[in-house]
Amino acid sequence: MGSDRVAELQRWEDCGAVWSVVSRKQGRVTVALMRCDGGEEVDRFSSDDPRLLDYIGERFSSTEG
């Protein structure tokens, strides 16, 4: 069983850190996890999980409403 990427992004945001979509194509998204100041990339992952795609929607980062 894989990671719950939606919960991971929610925790990331709750801690004040930023995530950013690196690429989005063919039902798959790659997300970069950035430091709280939006600077250095700490980690990145790719996923085709429909829940994650729905959570991110059309946003390009966690700083978008």
C-alpha positions as protocol buffer text, in pm:
chain_id: "A"
residue {
  index: 1
  type: MET
  ca { x: 0 y: 0 z: 0 }
}
residue {
  index: 2
  type: GLY
  ca { x: 136 y: 343 z: -100 }
}
residue {
  index: 3
  type: SER
  ca { x: 162 y: 665 z: 91 }
}
residue {
  index: 4
  type: ASP
  ca { x: -136 y: 891 z: 149 }
}
residue {
  index: 5
  type: ARG
  ca { x: -6 y: 1184 z: -55 }
}
residue {
  index: 6
  type: VAL
  ca { x: -312 y: 1401 z: 20 }
}
residue {
  index: 7
  type: ALA
  ca { x: -247 y: 1371 z: 395 }
}
residue {
  index: 8
  type: GLU
  ca { x: 121 y: 1439 z: 332 }
}
residue {
  index: 9
  type: LEU
  ca { x: 45 y: 1763 z: 145 }
}
residue {
  index: 10
  type: GLN
  ca { x: -204 y: 1869 z: 413 }
}
residue {
  index: 11
  type: ARG
  ca { x: 56 y: 1813 z: 686 }
}
residue {
  index: 12
  type: TRP
  ca { x: 312 y: 2000 z: 477 }
}
residue {
  index: 13
  type: GLU
  ca { x: 77 y: 2299 z: 445 }
}
residue {
  index: 14
  type: ASP
  ca { x: -22 y: 2283 z: 814 }
}
residue {
  index: 15
  type: CYS
  ca { x: 347 y: 2321 z: 903 }
}
residue {
  index: 16
  type: GLY
  ca { x: 368 y: 2633 z: 689 }
}
residue {
  index: 17
  type: ALA
  ca { x: 571 y: 2473 z: 411 }
}
residue {
  index: 18
  type: VAL
  ca { x: 501 y: 2507 z: 39 }
}
residue {
  index: 19
  type: TRP
  ca { x: 440 y: 2250 z: -233 }
}
residue {
  index: 20
  type: SER
  ca { x: 460 y: 2319 z: -604 }
}
residue {
  index: 21
  type: VAL
  ca { x: 350 y: 2127 z: -914 }
}
residue {
  index: 22
  type: VAL
  ca { x: 657 y: 2052 z: -1126 }
}
residue {
  index: 23
  type: SER
  ca { x: 469 y: 1876 z: -1406 }
}
residue {
  index: 24
  type: ARG
  ca { x: 120 y: 1760 z: -1487 }
}
residue {
  index: 25
  type: LYS
  ca { x: 52 y: 1527 z: -1780 }
}
residue {
  index: 26
  type: GLN
  ca { x: -153 y: 1226 z: -1876 }
}
residue {
  index: 27
  type: GLY
  ca { x: -325 y: 1192 z: -1539 }
}
residue {
  index: 28
  type: ARG
  ca { x: -1 y: 1211 z: -1342 }
}
residue {
  index: 29
  type: VAL
  ca { x: 141 y: 1494 z: -1133 }
}
residue {
  index: 30
  type: THR
  ca { x: 491 y: 1560 z: -999 }
}
residue {
  index: 31
  type: VAL
  ca { x: 503 y: 1770 z: -684 }
}
residue {
  index: 32
  type: ALA
  ca { x: 802 y: 1940 z: -522 }
}
residue {
  index: 33
  type: LEU
  ca { x: 801 y: 1991 z: -146 }
}
residue {
  index: 34
  type: MET
  ca { x: 970 y: 2321 z: -59 }
}
residue {
  index: 35
  type: ARG
  ca { x: 1094 y: 2477 z: 263 }
}
residue {
  index: 36
  type: CYS
  ca { x: 860 y: 2705 z: 455 }
}
residue {
  index: 37
  type: ASP
  ca { x: 999 y: 3013 z: 278 }
}
residue {
  index: 38
  type: GLY
  ca { x: 928 y: 2854 z: -60 }
}
residue {
  index: 39
  type: GLY
  ca { x: 1299 y: 2829 z: -129 }
}
residue {
  index: 40
  type: GLU
  ca { x: 1497 y: 2508 z: -139 }
}
residue {
  index: 41
  type: GLU
  ca { x: 1332 y: 2189 z: -263 }
}
residue {
  index: 42
  type: VAL
  ca { x: 1335 y: 1926 z: 9 }
}
residue {
  index: 43
  type: ASP
  ca { x: 1171 y: 1634 z: -173 }
}
residue {
  index: 44
  type: ARG
  ca { x: 961 y: 1550 z: -476 }
}
residue {
  index: 45
  type: PHE
  ca { x: 724 y: 1274 z: -578 }
}
residue {
  index: 46
  type: SER
  ca { x: 504 y: 1170 z: -871 }
}
residue {
  index: 47
  type: SER
  ca { x: 161 y: 1015 z: -844 }
}
residue {
  index: 48
  type: ASP
  ca { x: -144 y: 922 z: -1047 }
}
residue {
  index: 49
  type: ASP
  ca { x: -366 y: 885 z: -738 }
}
residue {
  index: 50
  type: PRO
  ca { x: -710 y: 1028 z: -831 }
}
residue {
  index: 51
  type: ARG
  ca { x: -755 y: 1163 z: -476 }
}
residue {
  index: 52
  type: LEU
  ca { x: -433 y: 1361 z: -504 }
}
residue {
  index: 53
  type: LEU
  ca { x: -519 y: 1490 z: -851 }
}
residue {
  index: 54
  type: ASP
  ca { x: -859 y: 1602 z: -717 }
}
residue {
  index: 55
  type: TYR
  ca { x: -700 y: 1768 z: -411 }
}
residue {
  index: 56
  type: ILE
  ca { x: -452 y: 1964 z: -621 }
}
residue {
  index: 57
  type: GLY
  ca { x: -704 y: 2043 z: -892 }
}
residue {
  index: 58
  type: GLU
  ca { x: -579 y: 2316 z: -1124 }
}
residue {
  index: 59
  type: ARG
  ca { x: -352 y: 2475 z: -864 }
}
residue {
  index: 60
  type: PHE
  ca { x: 19 y: 2509 z: -930 }
}
residue {
  index: 61
  type: SER
  ca { x: 117 y: 2550 z: -565 }
}
residue {
  index: 62
  type: SER
  ca { x: -15 y: 2550 z: -212 }
}
residue {
  index: 63
  type: THR
  ca { x: -1 y: 2931 z: -210 }
}
residue {
  index: 64
  type: GLU
  ca { x: -299 y: 2943 z: -449 }
}
residue {
  index: 65
  type: GLY
  ca { x: -646 y: 2953 z: -298 }
}
